[in-house]
C-alpha cells in the first residue's frame, strides 16, 4: 500500500510564486511507485485547494481558471484526524466525506505564514507526521534577530548588528541612527527580520540611504535588523539534511550576484519562464575554496542546524570576508528554495532519494514523539477533596 504525501505550497507570503515553483519540482521528483501525491495549494488569501492541475506550473498563469478546476479543502484541527475534507459538502445532509487520508505532510511554504512556524503549529495540533523543522526551530530560524542571538550564545560567529521595531523607529529615530553609526558605522545592510528571498533588503553607505532602507524594510516587518556589512563579500551556501542529532552536509555553492547583495532576481529569475527557482540561479558548484575553509563552513552549517534544533532539509548561508577570510553565519533557510536538491545531487543524492529521506525523517520523528508523555492519565476533579469550590483555576487546590 502506498504512502500518501500531501505537499503544501503557495501561502500568504511575498515568496508565494517561488513556493509554487519549488513544490512543483518536489512533486515531480517523488517516486510515484512508492507514494501517492496530493497537492494542496494555499492562495494568497489563505484558502486551500487540491487538484491534479496544480502539479503543472504553467497552469498558474491563469489562477482564476486553475482554481475553478480544483476543489477547495480544509483539515480539521482535531488531533489524529489526518483527512482532507472538501470545503463545500455535498449530499443529502451536507456531510463532508474525506477526499484523501494523508500519511505525511511535506510543507514547501517559503517565507512568512509557512516557514516561520505558523503552519507547523497547525500540523502539530493535528498530530500528523510532517517533514521539516518544528514550530520552535522554524520560528527561530525565520527571525534573523532571534537566530543571531541563539547562534552567538553558542559561539557561532555572526556579524555585529542593531535591531529595533517599527514603532521604536518612529519614536526614537535619531537615537537609533546614532546607535547604528556608533556601533556599526557604514556601510550597513538593512533587513526585515522575518522575510527571505532578499525581499526588503537594502545596502546603506550614509545616513540618507540608511533612513530610506529602513523605511522600505518596515513595510514588510515590524522588526528590523541593521547589520555590519562585510566588504569584499563572498557568499557561500551549504545544505544540511537530517535532524539535530544526526545530519549530513552537502557540497558548497557560491551564488553569483549582480550587485553588492544577492537579489531576488539573482536567486530566482534565471532559467526559462517555467524552469525557475534556486536551482536555475547562477552559481559555482562546488565553491572554489581552500579545503580548510570548505570544512569550516560545513562545520558551521551543521552546528547552526544542530543549535537551532532543525529537522529535514535546510540551507545555511555564510559570508566570507575577502580580506580577512573570517567566516560568519548569515542565515538559515528552513525550507530552502528548490529544497536545495541541486546541492544534494552534486553530493550524489538524487532528488527522488531526497524526498524519500524527508518522508522517513517525518515518520521517525512521529515515532519518537509518540514515546513521550504529554499528559497524565488522571482526573484531579474526580479525586474528591482535592479541589474545593474556588474560582479561577488553581484557587482551592491543596
C-alpha positions in Angstrom: 0.0 0.0 0.0 1.4 3.4 -1.0 2.1 6.2 1.5 0.0 9.3 0.7 2.0 12.6 0.8 0.3 16.0 0.9 2.6 18.7 -0.4 1.5 22.2 0.8 2.7 25.3 -1.0 1.9 28.8 -2.0 0.7 30.7 1.0 0.2 34.3 2.3 3.8 35.3 1.6 5.9 37.5 -0.5 7.6 34.3 -1.6 4.4 32.8 -2.9 5.4 32.2 -6.5 8.8 30.7 -5.5 7.0 28.3 -3.3 4.8 27.1 -6.3 8.0 26.5 -8.3 9.8 24.6 -5.5 6.7 22.5 -4.8 6.2 21.5 -8.4 9.8 20.5 -8.6 9.5 18.4 -5.4 6.2 16.7 -6.5 7.8 15.8 -9.9 10.7 14.2 -8.0 8.6 12.0 -5.7 8.7 8.3 -6.7 5.1 7.5 -7.7 5.7 3.8 -7.3 6.1 4.3 -3.6 3.9 7.3 -2.9 0.6 8.9 -3.9 1.0 12.7 -4.0 -1.8 15.1 -3.1 -1.0 18.8 -3.9 -2.5 21.4 -1.6 -2.2 24.9 -2.9 -2.7 27.8 -0.4 -3.8 31.0 -2.2 -2.5 34.5 -1.3 -5.8 34.9 0.5 -5.2 31.8 2.6 -7.7 29.4 1.0 -6.7 25.7 0.4 -7.2 23.9 -2.9 -6.3 20.5 -4.3 -6.4 19.0 -7.8 -4.1 17.4 -10.3 -3.8 20.6 -12.4 -1.9 22.2 -9.5 1.0 20.0 -10.5 1.8 21.9 -13.7 3.4 25.3 -13.1 2.1 26.5 -16.5 -1.4 26.4 -15.2 -0.7 29.2 -12.7 -0.6 31.8 -15.5 -4.4 32.0 -15.0 -5.1 31.5 -11.3 -8.9 32.0 -11.6 -9.2 29.3 -14.3 -7.0 27.0 -12.3 -8.9 27.3 -9.1 -12.2 26.8 -10.9 -10.9 23.3 -11.9 -9.8 22.4 -8.4 -11.5 21.6 -5.1 -11.4 23.9 -2.1 -10.4 21.9 1.0 -9.5 22.0 4.7 -8.2 19.9 7.6 -9.9 19.8 10.9 -7.8 21.0 13.9 -8.6 17.7 15.6 -5.7 15.5 16.9 -5.4 12.3 14.9 -7.7 13.3 12.0 -5.4 13.3 9.0 -8.2 13.6 6.4 -8.5 16.3 3.8 -12.1 17.5 3.5 -14.0 19.4 0.8 -14.9 22.9 1.9 -18.3 22.6 0.3 -20.0 19.4 1.5 -22.2 17.5 -0.9 -25.0 15.0 -0.4 -28.5 15.0 1.2 -27.3 16.0 4.7 -24.3 18.1 3.6 -21.8 15.8 5.5 -18.3 16.2 4.3 -16.6 12.9 3.3 -12.8 13.0 3.1 -11.2 13.5 -0.2 -8.0 11.9 1.0 -6.4 10.3 4.0 -2.9 11.8 4.4 0.0 9.9 5.9 2.7 12.6 5.7 2.8 16.3 5.0 5.7 18.0 3.2 5.5 21.8 3.6 7.1 23.7 0.8 6.0 27.1 2.0 8.6 29.7 1.8 8.6 32.8 4.0 6.0 34.2 6.4 2.9 32.2 7.4 4.5 29.0 6.3 8.3 28.8 7.0 8.0 30.7 10.3 6.3 28.1 12.5 2.7 29.2 12.0 1.8 26.3 9.6 3.9 23.9 11.5 1.9 24.7 14.6 -1.3 23.7 12.7 0.3 20.3 11.8 1.4 19.7 15.4 -2.1 20.4 16.6 -3.4 17.8 14.3 -0.5 15.4 15.2 0.2 14.5 11.6 3.8 13.5 10.6 5.5 16.2 8.6 8.9 16.8 7.2 10.9 19.8 8.2 11.6 21.9 11.3 9.1 22.1 14.2 7.4 25.2 15.3 10.2 26.4 17.6 13.0 25.8 15.1 11.0 27.3 12.3 10.3 30.5 14.2 13.8 30.9 15.4 15.3 30.1 12.0 13.0 32.6 10.3 13.6 35.5 12.6 17.0 36.9 11.9 17.3 38.6 15.2 16.4 35.7 17.4 18.5 33.4 15.2 21.6 35.5 15.7 21.0 35.7 19.5 20.9 32.0 19.7 23.9 31.3 17.5 26.1 33.9 19.2 25.2 32.5 22.6 26.6 29.1 21.4 29.8 30.6 19.9 28.8 30.5 16.3 30.2 33.7 14.6 27.7 36.3 13.3 28.3 39.9 12.3 27.5 42.8 14.7 24.0 44.2 14.4 21.4 46.6 15.9 17.7 45.7 15.9 14.5 47.6 16.7 10.8 47.6 16.0 9.0 49.9 13.5 7.3 51.7 16.5 10.7 52.4 18.0 11.9 53.7 14.7 9.0 56.3 14.6 9.5 57.2 18.3 13.3 57.2 18.6 14.7 57.6 15.1 17.6 60.0 15.9 18.7 57.8 18.9 18.7 54.6 16.8 20.6 56.3 13.9 23.2 57.4 16.4 23.5 53.9 17.9 23.9 52.4 14.4 26.5 54.8 13.4 28.4 54.4 16.7 28.3 50.6 16.8 28.4 49.7 13.1 29.4 52.7 11.0 28.9 52.5 7.3 28.2 50.6 5.1 25.4 48.5 6.6 22.8 46.1 5.4 19.2 46.7 6.4 16.7 43.8 6.5 13.2 42.9 7.6 13.7 40.5 10.4 11.5 37.7 9.2 11.5 37.6 5.4 13.6 35.6 3.0 14.5 35.7 -0.7 16.2 39.1 -0.3 12.8 40.9 -0.1 13.1 44.3 1.5 16.8 44.2 1.9 19.0 47.2 1.2 22.5 48.5 1.5 23.2 51.9 3.0 26.5 53.8 2.8 25.3 57.0 4.5 22.6 58.4 6.8 20.2 59.3 3.9 20.4 55.8 2.4 20.0 54.3 5.9 16.7 56.1 6.5 15.4 55.1 3.1 16.4 51.4 3.5 14.7 51.3 7.0 11.6 52.9 5.7 11.4 50.3 3.0 12.1 47.3 5.4 9.4 48.4 7.8 6.8 47.9 5.1 7.4 44.2 5.3 8.0 43.6 9.0 7.5 45.0 12.5 11.1 44.1 13.4 14.1 45.5 11.6 17.8 44.5 11.8 20.7 46.5 10.6 24.0 44.6 10.2 27.6 45.4 9.7 28.3 45.0 6.0 31.1 42.5 5.2 33.1 44.2 2.4 34.7 42.1 -0.3 31.9 39.6 0.5 32.0 36.1 -0.8 28.7 34.3 -0.1 28.7 30.5 0.3 25.7 28.2 0.8 25.6 24.7 2.4 22.6 22.5 2.8 22.0 20.2 5.8 19.9 17.1 5.9 18.7 15.0 8.9 17.8 16.0 12.4 19.6 17.9 15.2 21.3 14.6 16.4 22.2 13.1 13.1 22.8 15.0 9.9 24.9 15.3 6.8 26.1 18.4 5.0 26.2 19.0 1.2 28.8 20.3 -1.2 29.1 24.1 -1.1 27.8 26.6 -3.7 28.8 30.2 -4.4 25.9 32.2 -5.8 26.8 34.7 -8.5 25.4 38.1 -7.6 24.9 41.0 -9.9 25.3 43.7 -7.3 26.6 44.2 -3.7 24.0 41.8 -2.3 22.3 38.7 -3.8 18.9 40.0 -5.1 15.6 38.3 -5.6 16.3 38.5 -9.4 19.7 36.8 -8.9 18.1 34.0 -6.9 15.0 33.2 -8.9 14.8 34.9 -12.3 17.3 32.7 -14.1 16.3 29.9 -16.4 13.2 29.8 -18.5 9.7 31.0 -17.5 8.7 27.6 -16.4 12.0 26.4 -15.0 13.0 29.0 -12.4 13.8 28.7 -8.8 17.1 28.5 -6.8 18.5 25.7 -9.0 18.4 27.9 -12.0 20.3 30.8 -10.4 23.9 31.4 -11.5 26.3 29.6 -9.1 29.6 27.8 -8.8 29.2 24.2 -7.5 31.4 23.2 -5.8 32.5 26.6 -4.5 36.2 27.4 -5.2 37.6 27.5 -1.7 40.6 26.1 0.1 40.0 22.7 1.8 40.2 24.1 5.3 37.6 26.8 4.6 35.3 24.3 3.0 35.4 22.1 6.1 35.0 25.1 8.4 31.9 26.2 6.5 30.4 22.7 6.5 31.0 22.5 10.3 29.4 25.9 10.9 26.4 24.9 8.8 26.0 21.7 10.7 26.3 23.5 14.1 23.7 26.1 13.0 21.3 23.3 12.1 22.0 21.5 15.4 21.9 24.5 17.7 18.6 25.6 16.3 17.1 22.1 16.6 16.4 21.8 12.9 14.9 18.8 11.0 14.5 17.8 7.4 16.5 19.8 4.9 17.7 23.4 5.4 20.2 25.6 3.7 22.7 27.7 5.7 24.2 30.8 4.1 27.5 32.1 5.3 29.6 35.1 4.5 33.4 35.1 3.9 35.3 38.3 4.4 37.5 38.6 1.3 40.3 40.4 3.2 40.5 38.6 6.5 38.9 35.3 5.4 36.8 35.4 8.5 33.6 33.4 8.2 30.1 34.4 9.6 26.8 32.6 9.5 24.3 34.9 7.8 21.0 33.0 8.0 19.3 29.6 7.7 16.5 28.8 5.3 14.5 26.0 7.0 12.5 25.4 3.7 15.1 26.4 1.1 14.3 27.3 -2.5 14.0 24.1 -4.7 14.7 22.3 -1.4 18.4 22.7 -2.4 18.1 19.5 -4.4 20.9 20.6 -6.8 23.3 20.6 -3.9 22.3 17.1 -2.9 22.6 15.9 -6.5 26.1 17.3 -6.6 26.7 15.2 -3.4 25.4 12.0 -5.1 21.8 12.1 -3.6 19.1 12.1 -6.3 16.1 14.4 -5.8 13.8 11.4 -5.5 16.0 10.0 -2.8 16.0 13.4 -1.0 12.2 13.3 -1.0 12.2 9.7 0.3 14.5 10.7 3.1 12.2 13.5 4.1 9.3 11.2 4.4 11.3 8.7 6.5 12.5 11.6 8.8 8.9 12.7 9.3 7.8 9.2 10.3 10.8 8.7 12.5 10.1 11.9 14.4 6.5 10.9 14.9 7.5 7.6 16.4 9.9 9.3 18.8 7.3 11.9 19.8 4.7 9.2 20.4 7.0 7.7 23.1 7.0 11.0 25.1 4.5 11.7 27.9 2.2 14.6 27.1 -0.5 14.2 29.7 -1.3 12.2 32.9 -4.0 9.6 32.9 -5.7 11.1 35.9 -8.5 13.4 36.7 -7.9 15.6 39.7 -11.5 16.8 39.5 -12.7 13.2 40.3 -10.3 12.8 43.3 -12.7 14.1 45.9 -11.5 16.6 48.4 -8.5 17.6 46.4 -10.3 20.5 44.8 -12.6 22.9 46.7 -15.1 25.2 45.1 -12.8 28.2 44.4 -12.7 30.3 41.3 -10.1 31.0 38.6 -8.1 27.8 38.1 -5.7 26.8 40.9 -7.6 28.5 43.8 -8.6 25.9 46.3 -6.1 23.3 45.1 -4.1 21.9 48.0 
